[in-house]
Amino acid sequence: MGIQGTILVVDDEVRSQEALRRVLNQDFEVLCAGNTADAEKLLEGEIVHAVICDQRMPQESGVSFLKRVREMWPDPVRMIISGYSDSEDIIAGLNEAGIYQYITKPWQPDRLVEIVREAVQLYRLQKETETAGVDVKATPAHIKKVVSVKRGAAKQLYDFDRIVHSAASPMRNVIELGRRAADYDISVLITGESGTGKELLARAIHYGSARATKAFVVENCGALPDELLESELFGCKKGAFTGAYQDRIGLFEVADGGTIFLDEIGETSPAFQVKLLRVLQESEIRPLGAQRVRQVDVRVVAATNRDLEAEVESGRFRRDLYYRLAAFPVHMPSLRERPMDIPLIAEGVLASVKTSFNRPHLRFAPQALEEFSRYHWPGNVRELQNEIQRMAVLADADELRCPPFAGRRNGRRAAPAAVNGKLNGHGSLKDRVEDLEKTIIVGCLEKYEGNISRVASELGLSRVGLRNKLSRYDLKKNGKGHAFS
């Protein structure tokens, strides 16, 4: 199974230290300190998962020391070991120092290993569920149950069968590749445009794999500078760099035994690529500011909207890292490459919108779905989701009619037929441009039934600017004989 975590033993008796080291050394990295001052130095330089402290020491009691540890290094799970069954010590330890376990001497080796293993598991589960700042009083069994329920729900939600597609869709091949990749512990590189659902596929691969009972964590590599990205992925010690105000466990360690999804991997710098390559090659990380490396067992699924092969040829992306990441490449098709799926996806999005907006009777007008299928969707599924939400917000009735982008093709708004006719007309350039401008304004006015605010927004004008143009072209009334609003 390998080293499962780092344990700090604090005991003034060398023989006690050695006894604990012998029992724990096979499963854990064991650091020993004979006094609290040395223990604090180790806590300053290492990321520690659990502290086992003797209660009765010459300089300071274990409860007093662990109370200070709780304030300065709140993440490690804290345990007291003692040959005395003093109820006051136990109560003080639980209330003041947030003690997880009170271990009595003489301890049983097998039971001790089991307790420490549960403590390390508790540490990681707390990090995964972002409850590291909560008092360490919950049992591992309770937290494990909560996490297990969440993972079970995620496994159902991100099943391959829930990826929406039709029988003729190119997504069928993508899903088949994803299923095959899930069965084997291999790095996967998912390529495709933004908004095509790369993270959705990555989650399906994780929850369809043998790692489904462990963590799935996500990092957007294009959102952070190198130093912060290293801290997020590999961890850091307090004070390792400006802004490192506390110890941080890296996402690689949180995902130990599970999967990490590195989105926008093509945005990383060459310097960071070198460090990531070493992690993938050696299966070990070194938190910033820490003295020791840590072994991790993590599956990497990366994603990019860049052409990484072209990036490799240009020298912007390391060739050796590319081949590490792209052991099993999968390409996500754009939405315009799968128009047969658009009505199905749209209906699925609408079902979600009905619930979130509390409008159970919303429905699409037939022409709306037709327009959806003809549109280019440069933003892919994400744009489709946003557009449906926007339609629902703007709709006064339950039927969602043709969206505002009706007439756009290939990501651009097509000019009305009347405008195209003006391009081939006669007269001076000034007259022809004014005719075009007037025609465009009239078209927008008719479209929005004379609503000045919406027309101005559509044309990129202020209300005052639009009214000036209406006066200039003598467009003071809409087609129904009413003044524009």
DOGUSE-567579 format. One record per residue: residue in three letters; x, y, z of N, C-alpha, C in turn. Coordinates in steps of 0.02 Angstrom, whole numbers, plus 50000, padded with zeros to 5 digits. Atoms other than C-alpha are relative to their C-alpha. Layout:
BEGIN
ALAXYZXYZXYZ...
END
This chain:
BEGIN
MET500414994050000500005000050000500435006350000GLY499554994249999501515011550028499875004550059ILE500064995249945501715026250145499345003749995GLN500684997250001499995032650195499975007150027GLY500014993349972500465048750285500595001250046THR499454998149956501665058050399499735001150071ILE500214999749930501505056050588500565003150042LEU499524997049954502365066750719499884997150070VAL500025002849932502735057950884500385004750047VAL499694995549951503095069351032500014996550068ASP499935003749937503765060351186500705001150027ASP499344998649971505175064351307500404993650013GLU499655006349990505605045751326500194997049932VAL499745002650064506715039251186499734993049986ARG500245006950010506145021351214499285000049975SER500694999550024504335026451190499975002249927GLN499964997850070504785035651030500164994149954GLU499775005650042505685020250962499464994749994ALA500535005150002504245008651008499465002149951LEU500514997550046502995019650916500264999949928ARG499715000050067504175021450767500004993049970ARG499985006850026504395002550751499314997649976VAL500675002350017502524999550749499715003649940LEU500314995950052502065013750632500415000749936ASN499544998450055503585014450517499834996549935GLN500145003750061502945001450394499475003549957ASP500554996950037501385011350347500045007649995PHE499994992849997501845029350389500725002650004GLU499374996649987503285041550384499965002850071VAL500044998149929503675044350570500555004950016LEU499534995049975504495060150636499955000150076CYS499995000349927505025060450819500305006350030ALA499734994349964505315074750941499974998450075GLY499965001449929505875073651123499705005550043ASN500304994549963505105090251172499575004249953THR500484996250042503795102751112500355005149956ALA499634995150041505085115251048500234996749934ASP499795003650060505815102250928499404998049957ALA500605001850036504055096850882499755005849957GLU500234994050037503605114650831500455001349939LYS499554999150058505145115650719499814995249944LEU500215004850051504585099850630499345002049968LEU500644997750027502825106650610500095006049953GLU499864994350043503555122450534500304997949933GLY499665002050061504545112650405499684994449961GLU500315005750032503415098050362499245000550001ILE500725000849998501615094450317499854993450036VAL500135005749956501025082650454499264998450000HIS500705002150000499425072550448499724999050070ALA500255001449933499305067650631500575000950050VAL499524999249945500175071550797499804995450057ILE500105004149941500345058750937500455002850054CYS499624996649948500885067451097499904996750067ASP500055002549932501285060451269499695005550044GLN500344995149959500215068851401500475003150053ARG499604997549944501485070251543500735000449978MET499304998650018503135078251491500275005450046PRO499724995449951504345088551596499845007449987GLN500084992950014504175105251506499275002249994GLU500684997950018502345105251455499564993849992SER500465005750009500815093951457499814999349927GLY500205001250069500215085951297499395004149981VAL500594996050015498525094751307500185007249987SER499794993150010499365111651326500345001049933PHE499654999550065500485108451176499514999349942LEU500475001150055499085101851066499495005649994LYS500434994150004498015116751111500345005349957ARG499634995150041499385127751036500054997649928VAL499995002750068499535116150886499345001449964ARG500664998850030497675118050858499935007249975GLU500034992950019497885137050849500465001649942MET499494998250050499465137550742499994995449939TRP500025004950055499295121650636499364996050007PRO500645003249986497445117050638499864993649960ASP500165005750043497535103650502500164993250028PRO499845006849976498455088950584499494997450051VAL500445003249951497345076850680500404998950064ARG499634999949937497835077650864499794994350044MET500125005749957498005062550980500455000350061ILE499625000449938498565060551161500134992750017ILE499855006849976499445045051227500255000650072SER499834999349929499585042251414499894993550038GLY500085005849956499765029051549499535001550057TYR500444998049946498575038651661499305001349973SER500694999150020496685038651650499695005750041ASP500234994149964496405056151717499425003149962SER500594997550035494635061351673500055007449984GLU499934992950013495075079751688500435001349938ASP499584999450059496465077651560499614998349937ILE500385002050059495285068751442499515005449980ILE500494994750014493945082251457500355006249972ALA499634994150024495235096151436500254998849929GLY499745001550067495975087451285499465000549947LEU500554999850047494285085651200499765007249989ASN500294993450004493685103251239500485005549978GLU499534994650012495255113851229500464998849939ALA499525001550053496385104951106499704996349941GLY500325003550056495115096250994500314993249988ILE499675006550006495875079151030499544995049966TYR500385005150037495305065450911499984993450039GLN499975006349964495895050351013500435000850063TYR499615000449938496495047551192500234992850006ILE499745006850003497615032251180500344998450067THR499725001949935498015023351343500554994949993LYS499475004949997499595013751384499804994450049PRO499635002350058499964999651362499544999249940TRP500405000450060499315000851184500154993649961GLN499925005950042499054986351065500245002149931PRO499724997850064500104987850905499505000249943ASP500485000250055498734982550784499475005450007ARG500514994949988497464993950865500285007049989LEU499694993450010498685008550865500055001649926VAL499944998850073499015006550678499315001649971GLU500684998750025497135005950648499775007050018ILE500204993349978496855021950749500365005349958VAL499614995150038498245031250658499775000049927ARG500255000350069497615025250488499345003749994GLU500634996350001495885031850530500115007550006ALA499854992949992496655048450584500235003049934VAL499764997650065497565050450418499425000349950GLN500595000050044495975045750326499555005950016LEU500404994349979495035058750427500295006549974TYR499664994050026496325071950379499845001049927ARG500114999450072496105068350194499265001249984LEU500724999050013494215067150201499795007150018GLN500164993149982494135083850290500235004849945LYS499754995750054495205091650154499564999449939GLU500425001050059494135083950018499345003650007THR500654996949989492535090650095500065007150025GLU499874993049981493345107450140499755001650070THR500204998949931493035105550325500615000050046ALA499395000349961494835107050383499995004650060GLY500024995449944494415121750495499524998050055VAL500495002349950493085112050590500364996050054ASP499695003849946493525104650760500034992649983VAL499915007150016494205087050742499654995850052LYS500385004049953492815078450838499574994949965ALA500395004850038491845069750702500404993749989THR499655006350010492265051450684500134998849926PRO499885001650071493055044950524499414996349969ALA500565003850027491565033250506499455004749977HIS500534995350019490345047950503500195003849937ILE499784996150059491365058450381500044995549939LYS499955004750056491705043150274499304998549971LYS500695001350024489825039850266499755005949959VAL500234994050036489465057850213500325000349931VAL499644999850064490815057350078499774994449954SER500225005750040490235040150021499335001449967VAL500654998350028488465046449997500085004949942LYS499894995150052489095061249896500314996849938ARG499695003450057490185050149788499514995549964GLY500505004250032488745038249758499535004149956ALA500444995650039487645052649700500375002449938ALA499614997750057489045059049588500094994449948LYS499925005750047489295041649513499394999249957GLN500625000450040487475041449460499935005949953LEU500084993950040487495059449399500465000149940TYR499504999550053489065057449294500124993349965ASP499955006350036488725040249222500035001449925PHE499954999150073489165038349037499315000149967ASP500665000450030487345034149001499615006650006ARG500354993749990486825051549061500275005549955ILE499754995150049487865060448927499515000249941VAL500544999550049486515066748809500274999649929HIS499815000750071486685061148629499484995849964SER500475003950041485655053848487500364993949971ALA499725006250028485915037348398500525001449946ALA499554998450055486805045748251500565004850021SER499534994949977487895057148358500724997550001PRO499295001849993489805057248349500204999050073MET499865001149930489715057148539499994992650019ARG500025007149985489365038548532500714997150001ASN499305002450001491175035248484500405002850058VAL499654996949944491795047548616499844996250065ILE500205003649940490805038548751500314993150003GLU499695006750002491455021648695500745000550018LEU499294999149981493245028148706500065001450074GLY499984998449929492875035248878499904993850043ARG500125006249962492195018548939500634995650000ARG499395004150005493755009648877500565002950043ALA499484996849960494905022348958499884999050074ALA500175000749929493975020749123500234993350029ASP499835006749976494395002249134500754999250014TYR499275000749993496275005449131500295006250033ASP499694994549965497405016149239500495003549953ILE499604996750052498025027149097499835007449998SER500124992850005498245045849076499585001549938VAL500454998250055496905053848966500075007449985LEU500004993050021497025069948866499375001249959ILE500624998450034495345077248815500085006749965THR499944993950039495405090148676499325002249974GLY500634997550027494045101148605499905007350018GLU500144993049988493335118648601499725001150070SER500294998349935492795127748759499254998849998GLY500715000949994491075122948819499734993549970THR500245006350031491005105648737499864994550051GLY500155005049948490915096148903500594995650017LYS499415004049985492705090448931500024997650073GLU500015002149929492525090449120499474994750013LEU500535005049993490905080649106500264993149981LEU499715006450021491825066949011500524997650050ALA499495001949951493265067349136499674997050063ARG500355002649941492045064649280499714993049985ALA500285006650019491205050249187500554994750000ILE499435004750000492915042049163500184998150071HIS499825001449930493315043749348499494995650034TYR500525003849965491645037449412499844993349967GLY500075006550032491685023249287500604995650011SER499375003649990493395017549348500034996950070ALA499895003049934494065007649496500175005350053ARG499844994649954494545024449574499385003950023ALA500614996249987492725029849592499875001150074THR500124999249928492745027449781500485005050032LYS499534994949975494155040249798499825006849969ALA500164993050018494225058949765500095001449926PHE499914996950066493985067949600500075007450012VAL499884992949988494755085349607500165003549934VAL499944996150062494835099149477500435006250012GLU499624993849998496085113049443500035003049930ASN499944996450063496015126049305500715002949997CYS499294998150002497845127949258500115006849968GLY499924993650033497555143749159499805005950044ALA500284994749959496835153549305500495002850051LEU499544998049947498365155149419500715000849974PRO499294999650015500175160849408500364993850027ASP499655006249984501505147349428500034998550075GLU499895001349929501835149449614499364997850035LEU500645001849970500005148849663499754993249973LEU500215006450029499685134349543500384994350033GLU499615005149964501115124549624499724998850069SER500285000649933500385128249795499354996149999GLU500645003450004498665122449741500094992549986LEU499925007050022499285106349660500454995950046PHE499505003949963500785101349766500005001550075GLY500014998249929500435110149933500575004950017CYS499484995449978501485122350031500025000450076LYS499944998649929502135126350204499875007450012LYS500124993149980501645142250294500655004049991GLY499424995750010502815156350241500444998149941ALA499595002250057503465147250086500065005549947PHE499984994350046503045162749982499525005350026THR500444994649978502165179350002499284998049989GLY500705001950005500355175650038499864993050025ALA500105006749972500645158050107499925000650076TYR500144998649929499815161450275499894993850042GLN500105006149963499535143350322500224994049958ASP499845006150037500015125650277499424998249953ARG500525002150048499095119250124500174993249972ILE499925006550032498875101350068499835000849926GLY500114999350072499015100149878499454995449974LEU500545004050030497645093449766500234993149979PHE499745006750017498775079249711499944995450060GLU500065004249940498785073149890499274998850019VAL500715000949987496915076049913499734994449954ALA500245004950050496665065349756500354993350005ASP499625006349993497815051449818499534994049996GLY500445005750012497035035349755499445001449952GLY500544998150045495845045049644500255003249936THR499874996850065495875056749493500065007550009ILE499964992750003496445074549463499895002249928PHE500174997450067495735084249315500355006849992LEU499624993950013496945097449249499725003349937ASP500314996650056495925109049140500465005549974GLU499594994950033496735121149016500754998750011ILE499305001849989498385111849030500465003649950GLY499604996650050498975120648872500205007150018GLU499854993249979499035137348966500595000350048THR499465000049950500445131949084500665002449970SER499354997550022502185139549074500504994349993PRO499495005250006503725129649021500314998150067ALA499715001549935504415131149198499554995450041PHE500465004349963502865123549274499964993149968GLN500035006450035502825109949141500554995350022VAL499445004149976504525103849201499824996850067LYS500175002649933503885102049380499444994949996LEU500545004850007502295093349326500254993549970LEU499715006150031503285081249218500334995650053ARG499675004049947504315075949369499494996550044VAL500525003049959502745072949471499714993849965LEU500295005650037502045061749334500504994349993GLN499495005250009503685052449311500154996350065GLU499795002949937504095049649494499434998350047SER500585000949956502335049249569500145002750070GLU499864996949936502935060849706499975007649992ILE500054992749999502675078949754500435002750057ARG499654996549945503665091349859499625006550012PRO500344993749985502585104749941500495005750005LEU499564994249997503325122149926500205001450073GLY499754998649933504425125350078500104993850043ALA499925006249962504395107150135500684996849984GLN499345003050008505975096850157499974993149968ARG500055006850025505335079850103499484999549944VAL500495001450052504445072949951499474995350028ARG500555004249978502795063749967499764995849941GLN500235004550052502235048649867499245000849990VAL500714999650016500545049949779499824995049945ASP500265004550051499495038049676499395003349970VAL500534995950030498455048849561499954998849925ARG500105000350072497695046649390499885007149974VAL500064993350028497845062149281499574999949936VAL500394998750060496515067549157500105007449985ALA499884993150019497015083549066499555002149943ALA500424997550054496045094648947500275006649974THR499784993850031496415108748826499585001649940ASN500334998050062495595118748689500525002049948ARG499454998550047497295121448607500194993749960ASP499715005550039498115110748473500694998650031LEU499375001149964499455103548587500554997349956GLU499485002550046500345094648445500345006049966ALA499724994050030500575111548360500415003950052GLU499634996649946501115118948528500684996650012VAL499375003749992502425105248543500485001849944GLU499584998550058503085108648367500285007150004SER499774993149994503205127248406500465001150060GLY499574999449942504155123748567499665003050061ARG500354996949943502815131148681499774994850051PHE500205005249953502385114348759500494994249995ARG499485005249999503595100848813499764993549967ARG500185006150035503575085548701499944994150049ASP500025005749953503965073448844499385000350045LEU500604999349960502545080448950499384998349958TYR500575001550044501355079448802499894992549996TYR500085007250007501695060848781499814996750066ARG500235002549935501465058148967499255001050009LEU500714998349991499765066548964499554996749948ALA500415002350056499165060248795500074992649987ALA499965007250010499345041648825499364997449968PHE500645001950030497495040348779499625006449982PRO500344993750020496855055548680499274998849980VAL500715000250019494995058848660499815007149978HIS500204993450025494275073148555499255000950008MET500704998449992492615081148602499765004149941PRO500254996150058491615086848449499645006350023SER500374993849985490905104448445499264998849989LEU500725000750006489035107048453499775000449928ARG500194999450071488965112048269500154993549962GLU499855006550030489695094748229499494994750021ARG500505004949977488245086348319499315003450005PRO500654996549998486675096348270499424995550019MET500545004749983485625080648293499904999550076ASP500065000449927485965081948480499715006350031ILE500194993549971485455100148501499305000050031PRO500675000049968483565097448529499994996050066LEU499985004049939483935083848658500345003850057ILE499654996249948485185094648751499585005950023ALA500414994249983484035109748743499434998050046GLU500555002349957482595099948819500254998250069GLY499715001649935483735093648956500165006350040VAL499854993649967484315111348995499355003250025LEU500644996949982482515117548995499704996650062ALA500265003549941482025104049121500335002550064SER499634997349942483375110549238499785007250015VAL500214993149992482845128649208499315000450032LYS500685000149971481035124549250500044999450076THR499935001149927481595118449422500335005950034SER499624994749967482885131849461499635006749998PHE500364993750006481755146149400499284999550027ASN500675001249975480175138449474499465002049949ARG500484998750054479265139549307499874993449965PRO500095007050024478625121749278499674999449932HIS500385000650063477595125949122500385002849939LEU499614997550057478995132949013500054994749946ARG499935004650056479105125348840500285003949940PHE499734996950060479945128748674499465000549946ALA500384999650062479015135248523500374995849948PRO499675004350050479355123448375500555003649962GLN499504996550040480285136848278500645001550040ALA499414998849959481465139748426500494994249994LEU499565005850007482145122048418500304999649929GLU499744999950068482325123948230500585004949995GLU499464995050000483355139748254500614997450038PHE499455003049962484405130848386500424995449955SER499655005050041484835117148262500385003249942ARG499674996750057485325129548125500585004550022TYR499504995149976486405140848233500684996650010HIS499315002550000488305138948237500264998350071TRP499815001149931488525139448429500765000250012PRO499284999549988490315145948444500194998550073GLY499865001549929490165144048634499784993150020ASN500195007049989489515126148617499464999250053VAL500545001649953488465118348755499915005450052ARG500044994749949488895131948879499595005949974GLU500384994550029488205145248760499264998149994LEU500695002350005486635134848730499665000550068GLN500294999549933486345133748918499855007250018ASN500104992949984486585152448939499425003049961GLU500524997250042485425156448795499304997950024ILE500655002349976484015145748863499815003450066GLN500134996449938484185153649034499785007249986ARG500154993150018484145170848954499295000449971MET500675000150029482585166348854499474999450054ALA500485001049946481715160549012499915006350041VAL500034993849961482145176649104499595005349963LEU500344994750040481495187648961499294998349981ALA500665002250023479945177348923499455001950049ASP500584998449959478305184348989499504994250002ALA500455005750004477345168948933500414993550011ASP499665006449989477735150448956500344997249938GLU499705002550062478155147448773500615004249982LEU499384996650018479945151648728500055000249924ARG500024999350073479915158648552500715000949972CYS499364999350034481285161648424500465004650040PRO499544996049960482805168148518500275006049962PRO499744993950033483625185048482500524998849947PHE499495001150050484975176848379499714997149935ALA500295002650062483725171148246500285003849940GLY499714996950058484535174348078500764999850001ARG499275000449998486325172248139500234993349971ARG499715006150028487385159548048500755000250010ASN499285000449991489145153648083500265005150050GLY499784995649946489225164248239499935007449986ARG500084992950017488775180748151499275001349984ARG500694998250016487145190048131499965001849925ALA500084998750071486595189547950499625006549989ALA500354993750016486045205947871499324998449970PRO500665001050030484185207347828500035000749924ALA500004999950074483725205047646499985007149974ALA500054993050023483265223447631500685003450003VAL499344997049994484995228147690500454997649944ASN499595002650055485825216447566499845003449934GLY500194996650061484825224947429500315006949995LYS499714993249999485465242147481500734999949980LEU499295000250016487245236247460500115000549925ASN499934999850073486945234847274499625005849968GLY500404994550027485935250947257500425005449968HIS499664994650034486385267847182500025006150046GLY499954993949960486835284947249500695000750030SER499354998749969488275292547346500124995150057LEU499835004549944489195282647479499635002150063LYS500334997549940488465293847614499264998050000ASP500715001850003486675290947554499884992650010ARG500085007349995486915272247538500134997650072VAL499865001849931487675271047713499415001950045GLU500574997849960486225281147786499404995549988ASP500555004650014484975269947697500094993450038LEU499855006249964485835254747772499865000850074GLU500094998849929485845262347946499255000450017LYS500724999349988483995266947934499664993249997THR500315006650008483535249447874500154995650061ILE499815004149942484485241248017499615002250062ILE500374997549942483665252548146499274998049996VAL500705001950008481935249348075499914992550016GLY500055007149986482255230648081500024998450074CYS499955001149927482755231448264499385002650036LEU500604997249969481275242548307499414995249992GLU500555004750011480075230048229500104993750043LYS499855006049962480955215648315499825000750073TYR500124998949929480815223348488499385004350012GLU500644996549995479135231748454500085007050030GLY499904993149982479835249048480500305001250069ASN499704999249934480685245948649500705003249992ILE499394996250012482035259348646500614997050036SER499435002649961483115251748784500294993849968ARG499765006350029483225234648701500315001249931VAL499724998450066483525242048527500695003350009ALA499364996649988484905253548595500534995050022SER499535005149977485715238748683500234995649942GLU499855004250058485625228148525500495003449952LEU499594996350049486435241748418500625003250031GLY499414997149968487725247048547499975007650006LEU500094992849995487005264648564499715001850069SER500354997549941486455275348711499285001649979ARG500704998150016484595279448724499985006849965VAL499994993450031485005297548682500244999649928GLY499735000850068486045292448532499494996949953LEU500515003250041484655281148469499435004949984ARG500544995250012483335294748490500205005349949ASN499754995250050484415306848390499954997149930LYS500045003150066484485294348248499274999149979LEU500725000550016482595291448258499735006649973SER500224993350022482335310148241500295001649931ARG499664998650064483595311348099499664996549942TYR500315003950054482735297647999499235000350003ASP500724999049993480985303448052499654993450016LEU500295006449978480625286748138499715001150070LYS500274998149935479515293548276499444995450023LYS500535004649980478175280148276500174993049975ASN499885006950022478225261348268499464998049950GLY500465002250053477255251048143499284999950021LYS500695000249977475715251248253499725007050013GLY500244993249992475585270148255500125002950068HIS499884997649932476185271948434500715002650006ALA499334997349988477655282048496500454994650029PHE499535004949974479205271948533500095001050075SER499934999749927479435267748718500724999350020
END
